[in-house]
Amino acid sequence: MADFGINEMQEMQKRLQNKYQDKWEQISPETGKNKLLWMIGEIGEVIDIVKKHGGLKASSDTELRKHLVEEMADVLMFYNDVMLCYGISADELKQAYTVKFENNMTRW
């Protein structure tokens, strides 16, 4: 299976946003805060799985792991919505991520 990257995720999110443009709030800097709040809610669902069942069981139990991965996908969907709201491209994110990585590699 090929890597699943930010560009592909953003294209999928754009398709979803276009399909539901009459039902969902529009992608814009003004709605970015709401998308962040939705993302935090989804992160809370991931945390609940691990908190209730422990990390080992959440990663090894087939059904629980399926639920964990599904909730992580929800987090990524909102993460990509946030990037779209603020016009952050995959290349821009890669550049910032690389700088952060390099700084962290020399931090201690």
Secondary structure, 3 states (H helix, E strand, C coil): CCCCCHHHHHHHHHHHHHHCCCCCCCCCHHHHHHHHHHHHHHHHHHHHHHHHHCHHHHHHCHHHHHHHHHHHHHHHHHHHHHHHHCCCCHHHHHHHHHHHHHHHHCCC
